[in-house]
Amino acid sequence: MNSVVDVRDVSFAYGTQPAVKDVSLTIEEGDFLGLIGPNGSGKTTLLHLMLGLHSPDSGEIELFGQPVDEFDQGERIGYVSQQATSGGGTMPVTVRECVRMGRFAHVGHSRMTHEDREIADEALETVGITNLADRRVNQLSGGQRQRAYIARALASEADLLALDEPTVGVDAESRDAFYQLLDSLNDSGITIVLIEHDIGVVTDRANRIACINTELYHHGDTESFVESDALAEAYGTTGTVVHHHH
Ligand code: ADP
């Protein structure tokens, strides 16, 4: 099996305060990994480490088989950050332009063709925002903006989507529709890592769960997570770390 992300014995501290400690986990091609844990438990930090946005203090990380600090295929990754639903006032480009820029990342050094522009338009269609193509990204609602970023990732043919609480501030109906979109993208073979505080949302769709509170309390399939005590231990105050075999 091909690992999309391989994290080995990784630790990271902000100054002297450890945020991620001795974490090892792998994400395989086609996985839908739910990354959960209490507030401030290191989820965003771990995601940033996976994507090379932070450098670990110790341990190793590979992305698509490449050491993350040498990784040069950024077009394969679609990242939707926590801030994407709010703010965004600095994106005075239209949705269509934003998505075409994603295609631009895919074509790299060659020219954008008519077909490339069509592929970008199809990505808008896939996520259901064709009607918003001429709108500016900073004029979109939170949920619409998430879709625009997903379309951008699709246009660049990203095969890993990393999402950090993508539906914060999104109404319940749009949220359901958004998660259905994620399910269908995962069905089409795109690997997903999702940080989400609503554990039910995660256990309903993810095939794998990583549950952390600085240290890793569970990494494995969703069924064994549901049957385990990892949740109570990670969210409790006196929990001890359980090292699962997988
Ligand atoms: P989560 O995503 O699970 O809420 P984070 O990864 O954002 O957790 O944060 C983990 C810990 O690191 C928290 O205690 C947080 O306060 C701290 N932290 C996060 N970002 C920074 C930063 N830039 N500087 C210092 N401490 C930080």
Residues whose N, C-alpha, C, O or C-beta is under 5 A from the ligand:
A	BS01	ADP	Y14 A19 P38 N39 G40 S41 G42 K43 T44 T45
